[in-house]
Amino acid sequence: MLKQRIITALILIPLVLAILFYASPALFGGVTAALCLLAGWEWAGLVGWSSAFARLMYLLLMGMVFMMMLFMPPPFIMSLAMLWWVLALVLVLLYPRGEAALKAAPALRAVMGLFVILPCWAALNQLRSEDGGVLAVLFILVLIWGADISAYFAGRRFGRRKLLPMVSPGKTMEGAIAAMLFATVLGVLTLSFDRAPLIVWPWAMLLCWVTTAASILGDLFESLMKRVAGVKDSGQWLPGHGGILDRIDSLMAAAPVFVFGAYLLSQYL
């Protein structure tokens, strides 16, 4: 399994970086939209819709919301995303309470998918369109990838205390601490390299920590949805990783949280 994960990652990372650095804004938006639609196809499976027709109807709904979002101010979209992830945190912390209600409400789970997937697309494209946006997106990716890898290996080596065993038995407190330590190191190195003013440091570091915590939440919430659906992986697109959702679950929460926090910092600092 680990070997497959490494091979898949070695193939995907250069592709992701090539698209990030060299794709035009339109192509970047199209590629990220396609990935979101693939994630939406998998989410429809988690909802319980197995027929191709039902899943295509869900993708049509997502496409309509995509079009609507083009006319919404990005801060409004990010604010809605923040509210959603606060609700998602409550659902994760309360689980398995509420599981029966979620199982009995596929339409509600379908709506949840829109809040999980689509703000990530808006966040990434909004951020990349700004000055220095390519490096900002790269920072998010490195932050999430590094935190995930740190949590994985620290959890395997030192993991003793489960984080939320009812949601994800493999997650440990030690892994979460390792993820936060990586975020701290990356944040300090980035701020030092950029020679950021001292007044920015505490708020920028807080944003790194909150974004990392959100990435963990995104992973946990997808695990919750898979438990409700009774499946191990969201799909089989990526050997060793599962589906698209399994690979971008952390990013779906982290990207809008980071962009929302960066917007607040730009307004008040």
C-alpha positions in Angstrom: 0.0 0.0 0.0 2.7 2.5 1.0 4.7 1.7 -2.2 1.6 2.3 -4.3 1.0 5.6 -2.5 4.5 6.8 -3.2 4.4 5.8 -6.9 1.1 7.5 -7.4 2.3 10.6 -5.6 5.5 10.8 -7.7 3.4 10.8 -10.8 0.8 13.2 -9.6 3.0 15.9 -8.0 4.8 16.9 -11.2 1.5 17.1 -13.1 0.0 19.3 -10.4 3.0 21.6 -10.3 3.1 21.8 -14.1 -0.6 22.8 -14.2 -0.1 25.3 -11.3 2.9 27.1 -12.9 2.2 26.9 -16.6 -1.5 26.6 -17.2 -3.4 29.8 -18.2 -6.0 31.0 -15.8 -8.8 29.5 -18.0 -7.0 26.1 -18.2 -6.3 26.1 -14.5 -10.0 26.8 -13.8 -11.1 24.1 -16.2 -8.7 21.5 -14.8 -9.7 22.2 -11.2 -13.4 22.3 -12.2 -13.0 18.8 -13.9 -11.4 17.5 -10.7 -14.3 18.9 -8.7 -16.7 17.2 -11.0 -14.9 13.9 -10.5 -15.0 14.4 -6.8 -18.7 15.2 -7.2 -19.2 11.9 -9.0 -17.6 10.1 -6.1 -19.7 12.1 -3.6 -22.9 11.0 -5.3 -21.7 7.5 -4.6 -21.3 8.4 -0.9 -24.8 9.8 -0.9 -26.0 6.3 -2.1 -26.7 7.1 -5.7 -25.2 4.2 -7.7 -26.9 4.7 -11.1 -25.0 6.7 -13.7 -28.1 8.8 -14.4 -28.5 9.9 -10.8 -24.8 10.8 -10.6 -24.9 12.8 -13.9 -27.9 14.7 -12.5 -25.9 15.6 -9.5 -23.0 16.8 -11.7 -25.5 18.9 -13.6 -26.6 20.5 -10.3 -22.9 21.1 -9.5 -22.4 22.7 -12.9 -25.3 25.1 -12.3 -23.9 26.1 -8.9 -20.5 26.6 -10.6 -22.1 29.1 -12.9 -23.8 30.9 -10.1 -20.6 31.2 -8.1 -19.0 33.1 -11.0 -21.3 36.0 -10.1 -20.8 35.8 -6.3 -18.1 37.9 -4.5 -15.3 35.6 -3.3 -15.5 36.8 0.3 -19.1 35.8 0.4 -18.3 32.3 -0.9 -15.4 31.9 1.6 -17.7 33.1 4.5 -20.3 30.5 3.6 -17.5 27.9 3.5 -16.3 28.9 6.9 -19.8 28.6 8.4 -20.1 25.2 6.7 -16.8 23.9 8.2 -17.8 25.0 11.6 -20.9 22.9 11.2 -18.8 20.0 9.9 -16.6 20.2 13.0 -19.7 19.9 15.2 -20.9 16.9 13.2 -17.4 15.2 13.5 -17.1 15.9 17.2 -20.7 14.5 17.9 -20.3 11.4 15.8 -21.8 8.7 16.0 -24.7 10.9 17.2 -26.6 12.0 14.2 -25.5 9.1 12.0 -29.0 7.7 11.7 -30.3 11.1 10.6 -27.6 11.4 8.0 -28.3 8.0 6.6 -32.0 8.8 6.3 -31.4 12.1 4.5 -29.5 11.5 1.2 -30.6 14.9 -0.2 -29.0 16.6 2.8 -25.8 14.7 2.2 -26.0 15.8 -1.5 -26.2 19.4 -0.4 -23.3 19.0 1.9 -21.2 17.9 -1.0 -21.8 21.2 -2.7 -20.4 23.0 0.4 -17.5 20.6 0.7 -16.3 20.6 -2.9 -17.2 23.9 -4.7 -15.7 26.5 -2.3 -12.4 24.8 -2.7 -12.5 25.4 -6.5 -13.4 29.1 -5.9 -10.6 29.5 -3.3 -7.9 28.0 -5.5 -8.8 30.0 -8.5 -9.3 33.3 -6.6 -6.0 32.9 -4.9 -4.1 32.0 -8.1 -5.5 35.0 -10.0 -3.9 37.4 -7.5 -0.3 38.8 -7.6 2.0 36.1 -6.3 -1.0 33.7 -6.3 0.9 30.8 -7.9 3.4 30.8 -4.9 0.5 31.1 -2.5 -1.3 28.1 -3.9 2.0 26.2 -3.8 2.4 27.2 -0.2 -1.0 25.7 0.6 -0.2 22.5 -1.2 3.2 22.1 0.5 1.5 22.9 3.9 -1.1 20.2 3.4 1.1 17.6 1.8 3.8 18.1 4.5 1.3 18.0 7.3 -0.3 14.9 5.9 3.0 13.1 5.5 4.2 14.2 9.0 1.0 13.0 10.6 1.1 9.7 8.7 4.7 8.7 9.7 4.5 10.2 13.2 1.3 8.3 13.8 2.8 5.1 12.7 5.9 5.5 14.7 4.7 7.3 17.9 0.9 7.0 17.7 -0.6 5.9 21.0 -3.7 8.1 21.6 -6.5 8.1 19.0 -7.7 11.4 17.8 -11.3 10.5 17.0 -11.5 6.7 16.8 -15.2 6.6 16.1 -14.6 8.7 12.9 -11.1 7.6 11.8 -9.3 4.9 13.9 -6.0 5.6 12.1 -5.7 9.2 13.2 -3.7 9.9 16.3 -3.0 12.8 18.6 0.7 12.4 17.9 0.1 12.6 14.2 -1.9 15.8 14.6 0.9 17.3 16.7 3.4 16.4 14.1 1.3 18.1 11.4 1.2 21.2 13.5 4.9 21.1 14.0 5.5 20.9 10.3 3.1 23.9 9.8 5.2 25.8 12.4 8.5 25.1 10.7 7.1 25.9 7.2 5.5 29.1 8.4 8.7 30.3 10.1 10.8 29.5 7.1 8.4 31.2 4.7 8.0 34.4 6.8 11.8 34.6 7.3 12.4 34.2 3.6 9.8 36.9 2.8 11.2 39.1 5.5 7.7 39.7 6.7 7.2 42.5 9.3 7.1 41.3 12.9 3.5 42.5 13.3 2.4 40.0 10.7 4.2 37.0 12.2 1.7 36.0 15.0 -1.3 36.3 12.7 0.4 34.5 9.8 1.4 31.7 12.1 -2.1 31.5 13.4 -3.4 31.2 9.8 -0.9 28.3 9.2 -2.2 26.4 12.3 -5.8 27.0 11.5 -5.4 25.9 7.9 -3.6 22.8 9.1 -6.4 22.1 11.6 -8.9 22.6 8.8 -7.0 20.1 6.6 -7.3 17.5 9.3 -11.0 18.3 9.7 -11.5 17.8 5.9 -10.0 14.4 6.2 -12.1 13.5 9.2 -15.3 14.7 7.6 -14.8 12.6 4.5 -14.1 9.6 6.8 -17.3 10.3 8.5 -19.2 10.4 5.2 -17.6 7.1 4.2 -18.7 5.5 7.5 -22.2 6.7 6.9 -22.1 5.3 3.3 -20.4 2.0 4.5 -17.4 2.2 2.2 -13.7 2.2 2.7 -12.7 4.5 -0.2 -14.6 7.0 -2.2 -13.3 5.6 -5.5 -10.5 3.7 -7.2 -9.0 6.3 -9.5 -5.7 6.6 -7.6 -3.8 3.3 -6.7 -2.8 3.4 -3.0 -5.0 6.5 -2.3 -8.5 5.5 -3.3 -10.5 8.1 -5.1 -10.2 11.8 -5.9 -12.0 12.7 -2.7 -9.6 10.6 -0.7 -6.7 12.6 -2.1 -8.2 16.2 -1.9 -10.3 15.9 1.2 -7.8 17.9 3.3 -7.5 20.6 0.5 -11.3 21.0 0.3 -11.4 22.4 3.8 -8.0 24.0 4.0 -8.1 26.1 0.8 -11.3 28.2 1.6 -10.1 28.6 5.2 -6.7 29.9 4.1 -8.2 32.3 1.6 -10.7 33.6 4.1 -8.0 34.1 6.7 -5.7 35.7 4.1 -8.5 38.1 3.2 -9.0 39.1 6.8 -5.2 39.7 7.2 -5.2 41.9 4.1 -8.0 44.0 5.5 -6.8 44.6 9.0 -3.0 44.5 8.8 
